């Protein structure tokens, strides 16, 4: 069972994915794949109504919940880029977010219900963490801050 030791995971799997710190393009390529995959997930979430406005002023005051025409439209690629790249503000994540209370029920616990919207919110957290890690690796290597 040597394959499940920590050193194997760190050097054998993670090391290969990031080019062992010697190459800048493997983390960049992985970053682009994560951004594209996430953009598709966020688009599907939007089409299923699980991406909702974060601002209360997004809806008209009376009648059924209809989003105002002057409220920014959701764009899944812009949202994916903004939430992945650290320190980049494209003004999309300020207005939209996955709603953990929406979507098909997956499983019910004593303390609550896990829905597809909750999984999408969890993926957003993973997506953001991957953004910080991978961007730090390829930018650091490309700029010479990480030396081999």
N, C-alpha and C positions, 0 to 999 in steps of 0.2 A: 504494500500500500504506500509506496514511496511517492506515487503521483499526487497524493493529496496533502503532502507536507507544504508548509508555508513557502519554503524556498522555491519549490517548483512553480507555485502560483505566481510568485513575484518575478522570477527570472524566466521561467519557461513560457508563461502565458503573457503576463503584463509586459515583460521585457521585450518580447517579440512584437507586441502590438505597438509599442512606442519606439521601436528601433534601438533599444538599449541606451537611449540618450545620445546616440551618435548621429542620428539622422533627424531632420526637422520635418520631413514630409509624411512619415507614418502617422504622427498625431494630427497633422493637418488633414490628411485624407480621412482619418477616423472622425475628425470634427465635422467635415463636410457630410459624411454619411449620417452622423447623428442629427445634424441640422435638417437634412432632407427627410429622414425617417420621422422626426418629430413634427415637421411641417405637415406631413401626411396625416399623422395622428391628430394634430390640432385641427386640421381641416375636417376630418371625419367627426371629431368632437363638436365642431361648429355646426356642421350639417345636422347633427343629432340634437342640437340645442344645449349641449353641455358647456359651451363657452358663453359666458354671460357678461354683460357690462358690470363694471365695478362701481360706477358712479350712479347715485340715485337719480340724478338729473338726466339720465339717458332716456327715460321713458316720458311720454306725454303724461300730464297730470291726471287726466280723466280718461275713462274708457278702458278698453282692453290694453294689456301691456304691449305697446308698439314703440319701437326705438325711434327717437327723434332723427330727422333727416340730417341735422348738423352734427350728430354724434359720429366720431370716426368709425369707419367700417372696419371689420375684422379682416386681417390678412394673415394667413397662417405662416407664410414664409418670413414675413417681417417679424411676427411674434416669436417664431423659432430662433431667428437671428438675435433678436434683442435679449431673449431670456438665456441664450447660450453664451454670447460674447460678453465678458465682464466689462463694465464701465461704458457700454454702448447704450445710448438712449434713443430709441426710434419712436417713442411716444405711442407704442401699441400696448405694452404690458400695464401701463397706467390706466388703461380703459377697459381691458378685457382680462378674464381669468377663468380657468376651469372651475365649475361649480360641483363640489363633492356631493351635493344633495340631489343631483340629477342623474339620469341614466338608468339603465336596467339594473335591478337588484342582483348582485352576485352571490352574496352570502349574508346571513343575519347572525350577529353575535348578541350576547347579553347586553353589551354596552352600546350597540348601534348596528347600523346596516352599511355594508360596503357596496357601493354602486359603481358603475362604469365611470361616472364623473370623479369619484374618489380615486380610481386607478389613474385617470388622466391627470389629476392633481399630483399624485405621487410621482408619475412619470415626469411632470414638470420639475419637481424637486431634483430627481436624478439627472435630468437634462441640464439643469443649472449647475449642479456639482460637476458633472462631466465637462461642462463648458469652462469652469474655472481651472480644472486640472489639465485638460488637453490644451487649452489656449496658453496656459502658463508654460507648458512643455514646448510647443512649437514656436511661440514668440521668443521664449528664453533662448532656445537653441539658434533660431534664425538671427537674433540680434547679438549673439555671442555672450549673453549673460550666463548661459549654461555651457561650460567648456568640457570637451572630451579629453 
